[in-house]
């Protein structure tokens, strides 16, 4: 994301849509107060819903076997 949090969701969705099997996220309850990498971190309270959306996308993007 280059330190720009607003791109994290877009990049993660793109990766999942093309079949990426693993993602790494930095999360924090208050990213603005994080000692390092705050601009790259997602808010902890929002992460479960975001992760659920990625799981749904992954299931939709994978071929049915």
Buried (B, 14 or more C-beta within 10 A) or exposed (E): BEEEBEEBBEEBBEBBEEEEEEEEEBBBEEBEEBEEEBBBBBBEEEBEEBBEBBEEBBEEEEEEE
